[in-house]
Amino acid sequence: MNTVEIIRKKRDKEKLTRDEISFLIKSVTKNKIPNYQFSAFLMAGYLNGFDKDETAALTFEMLHSGKVLDLSQIIGIKVDKHSTGGVGDKTSLIIAPIAAAAGVVVPMISGRGLGHTGGTLDKLESIPGFRTDLNIQRFKTVLQKHGVSLIGQTKEIAPADKIIYALRDVTATVESIPFITGSIMSKKLAEGTDALVFDVKTGNGAFMQTLKRSRELALSLNNTAKSFNKKVITFITDMNQPLGNFVGNWFEVYESIKILQGENVHDLLELSLNLSGAMIFMGGKADSLDEGIEKSKELIKSGKAFDIFVKLVKAHGGDVAFIKNPEAYPKSKFSNDIIAEETGFLSEVDTYRVGVCASELGAGRLTMEDKIDPKAGIVVHKKIGDNVNKGDKVASIFTDRKNKINEISTKLCNAFKITSKKVKRNKLIYEIIE
């Protein structure tokens, strides 16, 4: 194989063979070609794209660069869900225990937040004692006993993805849909899952900000899952405002607890029921998505889903006292309310800005080295379409960083647009691709 020739082929928009893709992925993983050559390949691929066969080959090689878990000894269909990320998106904490309570096996390997988006691992680790670094054997034990376990990516799983993502991050090729697909799918397939539910976000708080780009990614994920003989359902959902009302690590755990205890936060509950319903359907515990949704409602109402969440936290070493009494969790030293300066209707939210503000308050990382404050965050009191009176609270901020309060309050105030004309509420689910 000739590295330069393979780069040239992709530069000239030619289709690569599986062997050529295999050679490149193996070579970069084993440090047998210089990073500048693989970077050239990334840019050629970003500009000229890959077809579904090439994308499947990329995914296969990234998957098999490391260990693929064998969960065959655990009885049941294994189903996982993946979201492409957003602000206030805490559905994994809600839907995993719901699906497990229905008898579906839910192995989840999740990620951390970076920039304006939150990460499931950071949210879970806001629970004192909760460990996301379980080894594979412990992960399997928890999965066998409770039907659900959530951990981070281990060194053995998809090592090629870590190397390739680091290069994509510094070569302006992060947005390549085939490489996004390979990155997501290689980790999800390594879990040993039988079926996948995807939540592809679209809007100003998502990585894919247009419906067209979100649909392209959704179709790429679907096609690749099918090429590995996995059952798949993909939702394209709105991220033009935060999901739910709470943004920040413990805040999102708190809101998840409230949902599992029966509170109705309209958009968050609706999406969670659809995603868990899909997982229950894909896991063979319902005959349709609608039946899966109804079962999800019953599992919340009966308290069974919340009971599984408590057991999950305990199995991962977490302090369940805060799960049973979330009001006892430590509070931030400082808070401030964002007050409406006019009467009208909330028409627009700069969701990206809300996410960045939460990070600057301490809820996220602007660099990988930043330390997270689990207490920091934002509570959103108004949603698009809501009536707003002058003097109403639109949002509230919570932080230990006193020097950030005035700056973030001003930024956040500018993230909410109020108009005199009544506006329609956002559509939450744009499309379901089966």
C-alpha positions, 0 to 999 in steps of 0.5 A: 500500500502507498499512503500518498497514492491513497491520499491522492485518490481521495483528493481526486474524488475516487472511491477507496477500497476496504483494504486501503481504508484498513491500511490507513486506519491501522497505520495511524493507530500503530504510529506507522505513518506521520500525523501530517499524512493522515491529516491530509487524508482527513482534509481530502475526505472532509472536502470530497466525502465518503459513500456508505460503503467507505463509511462502513469500512471506516467504522469497521476498522475503528471498531476493531482497532480495540476490544469488542465486548462480548455480552452474550452471557447476559440474557436479553436484547442489548439496546443503547441510545446516543445523542449528538449533544446539546444544552440541558440534554439529560435524557440518558439519565432518564431513559436508561432506568426506564428501559432497564425496568422494562427488561431491556439490557442497557449497556451505555458507554458515554462521554464527557462534555466539552465547550457548550455541551454537557456530558453524561459522565460529568452529570453522573459524577456530580453524584458523590461517590459515583464511579464511571471508571468501572472495569469491564468485568464490573461493568458486566456484573452491574449489567447482569444484576440491574440491566443497566450500567453507564461507564466511560470509554476505556483504553481498550475500546476503539483506540483509533477513534481517540487518535483520529478525533484528536487530529480532526480537532486540530485540522478543522475536519470535526464536522465530517459526517462519515468520521462523526459516524465512525466515531459514534458507531465504533464505540457503540458497536464495541459495547456489544449492542444489538440495537441502537436508538439515535437522537440527532439534534438540530438547531442553534445549540446543536453541532448540526445546526441545519435540518439538512445536515442533521438529516444527512448525519441521521441517514449515515448513522442508520445506514452504517448500523444496518451494514453491521446488521443492527436494528436502529431508529433515529430521531431528529429533535429540536435544540433551538432552546435548552431541553427541560429547565435545568442546565448544569451537572447536578441540576440535570441529575436533579431534573432527571430525578423529578421526571422519574418521580412523575413530574411533567416537564413537557419537552423533556418528558415527551422526548424521554418517553419517545426515546425509552419507548423506542428502546423498549420496542427495539428490545422486544418488550413492546410490539410498537413504539406507541406501546413502548411509550405507554409502558414507559409511562407506567414504569414511571408511575409505578416507581419501578424506573426510579427504583432502578435508578437508585440501584444503578447509583448504588452499584456504581458507588454513588451516595443514594441519600442525595437521590432520595433527597435531592434538596439536600445537595450543596448549593452554590454560594452565589445566584442571580435572576435574569429579569425580563425588561419588557412584556411579550412572548419569548420568541428565540433563545441563543442556546449555544450562548446559554451552554457557554454561559453555563460552562463559564459559571463552572458547569463545563470545560472550555479546555480539557483541563478545566475542573467542573463545579457540579453545583454550577448551572442555569435554570431556565424559567421560560420556553419559546412561546411562553408569555413574559411580563416585565419583571418576570424571571427568565432565567437564574444563574448559580455559581461559586465564581462571584467575579463572573456574575455580572458578565454572565448575567449580561450575556444570558440576558442577551440570549433571550429574545422577547417580541410583542407578537405571539409565536408558535412553540417549537416542534420537538421531534422533526422526524423519525427514521426507522 
